[in-house]
Amino acid sequence: MSTKGGNWSGISWRRGIIGLTAGVSATALCVSPALAAPTTEEWAGTSPYFHISNAAGGTAAVTSVDGANDGRAMELRLNGRPAAGPGGGVEIASNTTYQYGTFGTRIKTADCSGQGRVGVVTGTFTYSTDHSDANGNGLPDNDEIDIEVLCAQPNVLWLTIYTDYDDATGRTRKISRAIDMPTGKVLYNCFTTQLGGECEPLLPNENTPASVTPVPNFNSSKQFHTFMFDWQPNSVTFWTEGANGEKNVLWDYRGPSDRIPKKPSLFLQNVWHTDAWDPLDGPAHAQPQSNVSAFVDSTTLPR
């Protein structure tokens, strides 16, 4: 599928794979950000905050890696020749759901160098498994906030906010933004109600800022970068953090509140093969033939 009208994030696959590995239990507790202390998983060993989901296309393990702050990171390794969709990928998920708060990661995304124009996604996102139509608009709810990078275009960040998706019809409610980080140019900012459909007119405060501070030589698959977002009832703000903690706002979404997720959600990170989502610079959805890995140096839960 073309990116026209927005990205394809494999929702129908994801709904069936978020589960627990044997011997790991998760709580149904929803943490209120007003009560939750700041939590950052540094991935030095076993995590009390995350488990490996049932996605069957790779392995997740802590390993030594250059560039990580403490020399260690969680490696999300996607096997060569994986099935398409998140179900054929590798994924970690939080043990607890969260409703609002600040989320983030320091990560080096999957590197597909030498494999040509392959389709691989590295994702960091919130996701609710409750698809009841709580907002009453006739569509299954799909509460989700994404930061995603396509392996074939590691200079571009994709940011997406979902509230609804019907797998049977492709009807949706989502808004996406794509940013070329080396230039700071916003390449795409689109609200759509049909997967693969035309962009609809934007409403006030849905396309701010108009551009971002350029990050020269940005390549998310070659260097670690910190990506963050703050999710509140009436806003979602995305930013990057520099080496000295400087904040570069990517998107300060303050459009209609009914376009912002409301349900308690898991926090997940994954790597998977897409055969239906091309980057903005041309087709790139071939199957990777050898392993590719993303490295998660740290993961921040709501504060």
C-alpha positions as CSV (number, residue, x, y, z in Angstrom):
1,M,0.0,0.0,0.0
2,S,1.2,3.5,-0.8
3,T,1.6,5.9,2.1
4,K,-1.0,8.1,0.4
5,G,-3.7,8.6,3.0
6,G,-1.4,7.4,5.8
7,N,0.7,4.5,6.9
8,W,-0.4,0.9,7.4
9,S,0.6,-0.2,10.8
10,G,-0.6,-3.8,10.8
11,I,-3.5,-3.3,13.2
12,S,-5.3,-6.5,12.4
13,W,-2.1,-8.5,13.0
14,R,-1.3,-6.7,16.2
15,R,-4.7,-7.4,17.8
16,G,-3.9,-11.1,17.8
17,I,-0.4,-11.2,19.1
18,I,-0.1,-9.1,22.2
19,G,0.3,-11.8,24.9
20,L,2.8,-13.3,27.3
21,T,5.6,-15.7,26.9
22,A,5.6,-18.8,29.1
23,G,6.5,-18.1,32.7
24,V,6.0,-14.4,32.6
25,S,2.9,-12.8,34.1
26,A,1.5,-9.3,33.6
27,T,-0.9,-7.3,35.7
28,A,-4.1,-5.7,34.5
29,L,-3.4,-2.7,36.7
30,C,-3.7,0.7,35.0
31,V,-1.3,3.2,36.4
32,S,-2.4,6.8,36.8
33,P,0.4,9.2,35.7
34,A,-0.6,11.4,38.6
35,L,0.6,8.6,41.0
36,A,3.3,7.0,38.9
37,A,6.9,7.8,39.7
38,P,9.3,8.4,36.7
39,T,10.5,5.0,35.5
40,T,13.2,4.3,33.0
41,E,14.2,0.8,32.0
42,E,17.9,0.8,31.2
43,W,17.9,-2.8,29.8
44,A,20.9,-4.0,31.9
45,G,19.2,-7.4,32.5
46,T,15.7,-8.9,33.2
47,S,13.0,-6.2,33.3
48,P,10.2,-6.0,35.9
49,Y,8.3,-3.7,33.6
50,F,8.2,-5.6,30.2
51,H,7.6,-9.0,28.7
52,I,8.2,-10.5,25.2
53,S,4.9,-10.7,23.3
54,N,3.7,-13.7,21.2
55,A,5.1,-12.2,18.0
56,A,7.0,-15.2,16.6
57,G,9.5,-13.7,14.1
58,G,12.6,-13.0,16.1
59,T,14.3,-12.8,19.5
60,A,14.6,-10.2,22.2
61,A,17.6,-10.2,24.5
62,V,19.9,-7.9,26.4
63,T,23.3,-7.6,24.7
64,S,26.5,-5.5,24.7
65,V,26.5,-2.8,22.1
66,D,28.6,0.2,21.3
67,G,26.9,3.6,21.8
68,A,24.6,2.4,24.6
69,N,24.9,4.6,27.7
70,D,25.9,1.7,29.9
71,G,27.2,-0.5,27.1
72,R,24.1,-2.8,27.1
73,A,20.8,-2.6,25.3
74,M,17.8,-4.7,24.4
75,E,18.3,-6.2,21.0
76,L,15.1,-6.8,19.0
77,R,16.3,-9.1,16.3
78,L,14.0,-9.9,13.3
79,N,14.8,-13.1,11.6
80,G,15.6,-13.2,7.9
81,R,12.6,-14.0,5.6
82,P,9.9,-13.2,8.1
83,A,6.2,-13.3,7.6
84,A,4.6,-9.9,6.9
85,G,3.0,-8.0,9.7
86,P,3.7,-7.5,13.4
87,G,2.8,-11.1,14.1
88,G,5.8,-12.1,12.1
89,G,8.1,-9.7,14.0
90,V,9.6,-9.4,17.4
91,E,8.1,-7.3,20.2
92,I,8.3,-6.3,23.8
93,A,5.2,-5.0,25.8
94,S,4.7,-3.4,29.1
95,N,3.3,-5.5,31.9
96,T,1.0,-2.6,32.9
97,T,-1.4,-0.3,31.0
98,Y,-1.1,3.4,31.3
99,Q,-3.6,6.2,30.7
100,Y,-1.8,9.4,29.8
101,G,1.7,10.5,30.7
102,T,5.2,10.7,29.2
103,F,6.7,7.8,27.1
104,G,9.9,7.4,25.3
105,T,13.0,5.5,24.2
106,R,16.7,5.8,23.4
107,I,17.0,3.6,20.4
108,K,19.0,2.7,17.3
109,T,16.5,1.5,14.7
110,A,16.8,-1.5,12.4
111,D,19.6,-1.3,9.9
112,C,18.9,-2.9,6.5
113,S,22.1,-1.8,4.8
114,G,23.1,-4.1,2.0
115,Q,19.7,-5.7,1.6
116,G,18.2,-3.3,-1.0
117,R,14.7,-1.8,-0.7
118,V,13.3,-4.0,2.0
119,G,10.2,-3.3,4.1
120,V,11.1,-3.3,7.8
121,V,9.4,-1.1,10.5
122,T,10.8,-0.2,13.9
123,G,8.0,0.9,16.2
124,T,7.6,2.5,19.6
125,F,4.0,3.0,20.6
126,T,1.0,2.8,23.0
127,Y,-1.8,0.5,22.1
128,S,-5.1,-0.5,23.8
129,T,-6.5,-4.0,23.4
130,D,-10.0,-2.7,24.2
131,H,-11.7,-2.3,20.8
132,S,-15.2,-1.6,22.0
133,D,-16.8,1.5,20.5
134,A,-16.5,3.7,23.6
135,N,-16.5,6.9,21.6
136,G,-19.8,5.9,19.9
137,N,-18.8,6.7,16.3
138,G,-19.7,3.3,14.9
139,L,-16.2,2.0,14.5
140,P,-14.1,-0.3,16.7
141,D,-11.8,1.8,18.8
142,N,-8.1,1.6,18.1
143,D,-6.4,3.8,20.7
144,E,-2.7,4.0,19.5
145,I,0.1,6.5,19.4
146,D,3.1,5.6,17.2
147,I,6.7,6.6,16.5
148,E,7.9,4.5,13.5
149,V,10.8,4.4,11.2
150,L,11.0,2.6,7.9
151,C,14.3,0.8,7.3
152,A,14.6,2.0,3.8
153,Q,14.3,5.7,4.9
154,P,16.0,6.0,8.3
155,N,16.1,9.8,8.0
156,V,12.3,10.1,8.3
157,L,10.2,9.8,11.4
158,W,6.6,8.8,11.2
159,L,4.3,9.9,14.0
160,T,0.7,8.7,14.1
161,I,-2.3,9.1,16.4
162,Y,-5.2,6.6,16.0
163,T,-8.6,6.4,17.6
164,D,-10.5,4.0,15.4
165,Y,-10.0,1.2,12.9
166,D,-12.4,-1.3,11.3
167,D,-10.4,-4.2,9.8
168,A,-13.3,-5.4,7.6
169,T,-13.7,-2.1,5.8
170,G,-10.5,-0.2,6.3
171,R,-12.4,2.7,7.8
172,T,-10.3,4.5,10.3
173,R,-9.7,7.8,12.2
174,K,-6.1,8.7,12.3
175,I,-3.7,11.5,11.7
176,S,-0.1,11.1,10.7
177,R,3.0,13.3,10.3
178,A,6.3,12.4,8.5
179,I,9.4,14.5,9.1
180,D,12.7,14.5,7.3
181,M,15.0,15.1,10.2
182,P,18.2,16.3,8.4
183,T,16.3,19.2,6.9
184,G,13.6,19.6,9.5
185,K,10.9,19.6,6.7
186,V,7.5,18.2,7.4
187,L,6.8,16.0,4.4
188,Y,3.3,14.8,5.3
189,N,0.6,15.8,7.7
190,C,-2.7,14.0,7.0
191,F,-6.0,13.1,8.7
192,T,-7.8,10.2,7.0
193,T,-11.0,8.2,7.6
194,Q,-10.1,5.4,5.1
195,L,-6.9,3.4,5.1
196,G,-5.2,4.4,1.9
197,G,-7.7,7.2,1.3
198,E,-7.3,10.8,0.6
199,C,-6.2,13.3,3.2
200,E,-9.0,15.4,4.7
201,P,-8.7,19.2,5.5
202,L,-6.7,19.7,8.7
203,L,-8.3,21.5,11.6
204,P,-6.7,24.2,13.7
205,N,-3.7,23.1,15.8
206,E,-3.2,19.8,13.9
207,N,0.0,20.9,12.0
208,T,2.3,22.5,14.5
209,P,5.1,23.3,14.3
210,A,5.3,23.9,10.5
211,S,8.9,22.7,10.6
212,V,11.4,21.3,13.2
213,T,15.0,22.1,14.0
214,P,17.2,20.2,11.5
215,V,19.4,17.4,12.8
216,P,22.3,17.2,10.4
217,N,23.4,13.7,9.3
218,F,20.4,12.1,11.1
219,N,20.2,8.4,10.5
220,S,18.2,6.5,13.1
221,S,19.8,3.2,12.1
222,K,23.4,4.3,12.6
223,Q,23.2,6.3,15.8
224,F,21.2,6.1,19.0
225,H,18.5,8.8,19.3
226,T,16.0,9.7,22.1
227,F,12.4,9.9,21.0
228,M,9.6,11.0,23.5
229,F,5.9,11.8,23.5
230,D,3.6,13.2,26.2
231,W,0.0,12.0,25.9
232,Q,-2.7,14.0,27.6
233,P,-6.5,14.2,27.2
234,N,-6.3,17.2,25.0
235,S,-2.8,17.0,23.4
236,V,-0.1,14.7,22.2
237,T,3.4,16.3,22.0
238,F,6.3,14.5,20.3
239,W,10.0,15.5,20.6
240,T,13.6,14.4,20.4
241,E,16.2,15.0,23.0
242,G,19.8,15.9,22.1
243,A,22.9,14.7,23.8
244,N,22.7,17.5,26.3
245,G,18.9,17.1,26.9
246,E,17.9,19.9,24.5
247,K,14.3,19.4,23.3
248,N,13.3,19.5,19.6
249,V,9.5,19.5,19.3
250,L,8.4,17.3,16.4
251,W,4.7,17.7,16.7
252,D,2.5,19.5,19.2
253,Y,-0.9,18.1,18.4
254,R,-3.7,20.0,20.0
255,G,-6.6,19.3,17.5
256,P,-10.0,18.0,18.5
257,S,-9.8,15.9,21.6
258,D,-12.0,13.2,20.0
259,R,-9.0,12.5,17.7
260,I,-6.8,11.7,20.8
261,P,-6.8,8.2,22.4
262,K,-8.5,7.9,25.8
263,K,-8.2,4.3,26.8
264,P,-5.5,2.7,29.1
265,S,-2.8,1.3,26.8
266,L,0.2,-0.9,26.8
267,F,3.6,0.5,25.8
268,L,5.4,-1.6,23.1
269,Q,8.5,-1.7,20.9
270,N,8.8,-3.9,17.9
271,V,10.5,-4.7,14.6
272,W,8.6,-6.3,11.8
273,H,8.4,-6.7,8.0
274,T,5.8,-4.8,6.0
275,D,5.0,-5.7,2.4
276,A,2.4,-2.9,2.1
277,W,3.9,0.3,3.4
278,D,6.3,2.2,1.1
279,P,8.4,5.2,2.2
280,L,7.9,8.5,0.6
281,D,10.9,8.1,-1.8
282,G,9.6,5.1,-3.6
283,P,8.7,1.4,-3.3
284,A,10.5,-0.6,-0.5
285,H,8.6,-3.5,0.7
286,A,10.7,-6.6,-0.2
287,Q,11.2,-9.3,2.4
288,P,14.6,-9.0,4.2
289,Q,16.7,-12.1,3.5
290,S,18.9,-11.9,6.6
291,N,18.5,-10.8,10.2
292,V,18.0,-7.1,11.1
293,S,18.1,-5.7,14.6
294,A,17.1,-2.6,16.5
295,F,18.8,-1.8,19.8
296,V,16.8,-0.3,22.7
297,D,19.2,1.5,25.1
298,S,16.4,2.7,27.5
299,T,12.6,2.9,27.6
300,T,10.7,5.5,29.7
301,L,7.3,4.9,31.2
302,P,4.9,7.6,32.3
303,R,6.1,10.2,34.8
